[in-house]
């Protein structure tokens, strides 16, 4: 089945130690998103890639970066994790049609739960 | 800025009873609205969506939602809940394009025997 895959499912990192979270998709969708979801809160959009174009949300801290080397993969890099960055990180994808219109529907991966010690 | 409000943080329903989860949005143009469900420690699963057309939309797992423009609402309903429906439910909004979803704060559904 086509899907969105996130690795690892659980990640523990030390305060200040860089960490990378991975997302891959077999849906061949051209838009990929990263959301942060803190405990008992709603998901919050960090940034997204529309094809190779990177779009950062205005309030996303500089500590968060992203890379998309190809259509299938997208990475979330946290350069210096703080205790406040402990959260579930969700990757999602969506697709534009050949005419450039969006489906608006987003498909989510299972998430990576990040713990900062 | 657009916002999504889910006024009920927790709802408890008896198994077999009907369910309605409330969602209100704040935006002037035609919204694109979604309901997602999240089980503990899991990602989000799409239940249903509204883009245009028929204001009563059917989703998976027996859920439906009705879009009411006059009330800026998109409430989720199910005629008879099952214990497996216990989860967190998020209403979400998109204004179009690839700008991502704006989520409500979620409603935690508890099913009692």
Interface residues (C-beta under 8 A of the other chain):
Chain A: X4 X6 X31 X33 X35 X41 X42 X43 X44 X45 X48 X50 X55 X57 X88 X90 X92 X94 X96 X102 X104 X105 X106 X107 X108 X109 X110 X111 X113
Chain B: X32 X34 X36 X41 X42 X43 X44 X45 X46 X49 X51 X90 X94 X96 X97 X98 X99 X100 X101 X102 X103 X104 X105 X106
